[in-house]
Amino acid sequence: MNNIIHFVNKWNYKYPVDYWWRKKHKVAFNSSRHRDCNFWDQLFEYYEDCIFKSLIKENEYEPNQNDYLKIDENKFESITDNISDALLELKKFKDSHGN
């Protein structure tokens, strides 16, 4: 039993995005859904969550103040450019590692 616990803990430490994804989607470790999941999809989803959480944090809701979900057009373009750059870098990395 200790070997299993050690293996799972080591896996979670080595692949924190995988752990995050399983907790978010309530997927059991080594289940068929877990084994079928693609690491790159997990990573893209993680970055997407991080980006939008930071947007929401920057634009915290204040009752009766401002337009909560409205962001500056220039800021939006900057964010989408950064996302595009990050996805391109991830694709290059993926392609260079044969995945």
C-alpha distance (Angstrom), angle and dihedral (degrees) to the residues before:
residue distance angle dihedral
M1 . . .
N2 3.81 . .
N3 3.81 89.6 .
I4 3.81 91.0 56.5
I5 3.80 92.8 47.7
H6 3.80 90.3 47.5
F7 3.82 91.8 48.8
V8 3.82 93.8 49.3
N9 3.81 92.5 46.3
K10 3.79 91.0 48.1
W11 3.82 90.6 49.1
N12 3.81 92.4 50.1
Y13 3.80 91.1 48.7
K14 3.80 92.6 47.6
Y15 3.85 95.0 43.7
P16 3.82 107.8 32.5
V17 3.82 93.2 162.5
D18 3.79 89.6 56.9
Y19 3.81 89.5 51.6
W20 3.83 90.7 48.4
W21 3.82 90.9 49.3
R22 3.82 93.9 49.3
K23 3.80 92.0 49.3
K24 3.81 92.5 47.1
H25 3.81 93.4 50.2
K26 3.82 96.3 32.7
V27 3.79 92.7 -121.8
A28 3.79 118.8 160.1
F29 3.79 119.8 -123.0
N30 3.81 112.0 -93.4
S31 3.81 93.1 2.2
S32 3.80 117.3 144.6
R33 3.82 89.8 -101.6
H34 3.81 89.8 51.4
R35 3.80 92.8 49.1
D36 3.83 91.5 47.9
C37 3.80 93.2 52.4
N38 3.78 119.7 104.8
F39 3.81 117.4 -131.3
W40 3.82 92.0 -141.5
D41 3.80 91.3 55.4
Q42 3.79 89.2 50.3
L43 3.80 90.9 49.7
F44 3.81 94.3 48.9
E45 3.80 90.1 48.8
Y46 3.81 90.7 49.3
Y47 3.81 92.7 51.6
E48 3.79 91.2 45.6
D49 3.81 90.4 53.3
C50 3.81 91.8 47.8
I51 3.80 92.4 50.2
F52 3.78 95.2 49.5
K53 3.80 93.4 43.1
S54 3.80 88.8 55.4
L55 3.82 90.1 48.5
I56 3.78 91.4 51.9
K57 3.80 91.5 46.0
E58 3.81 91.4 50.7
N59 3.80 89.9 49.7
E60 3.79 99.7 41.5
Y61 3.73 115.1 179.3
E62 3.78 116.4 -102.5
P63 3.79 114.1 -176.1
N64 3.80 112.7 -110.5
Q65 3.80 91.6 0.5
N66 3.79 128.9 113.7
D67 3.79 128.1 -38.5
Y68 3.78 102.9 -57.4
L69 3.80 99.3 -156.4
K70 3.79 97.3 31.6
I71 3.80 115.0 101.2
D72 3.75 131.3 -176.0
E73 3.84 112.0 -86.9
N74 3.83 92.4 -131.4
K75 3.78 91.2 49.8
F76 3.81 90.3 50.1
E77 3.82 91.5 51.4
S78 3.79 90.4 49.2
I79 3.80 91.2 51.2
T80 3.81 93.4 48.1
D81 3.81 90.3 48.0
N82 3.81 89.6 52.7
I83 3.81 91.2 48.5
S84 3.82 90.8 49.5
D85 3.81 91.2 49.4
A86 3.81 91.8 48.5
L87 3.81 92.7 48.6
L88 3.80 90.9 48.4
E89 3.81 90.8 51.4
L90 3.81 90.7 48.7
K91 3.81 90.9 49.5
K92 3.83 91.0 50.3
F93 3.79 89.8 49.1
K94 3.80 91.8 47.9
D95 3.83 92.2 47.7
S96 3.79 92.8 47.6
H97 3.81 90.8 52.6
G98 3.80 94.5 48.5
N99 3.82 97.0 -117.1
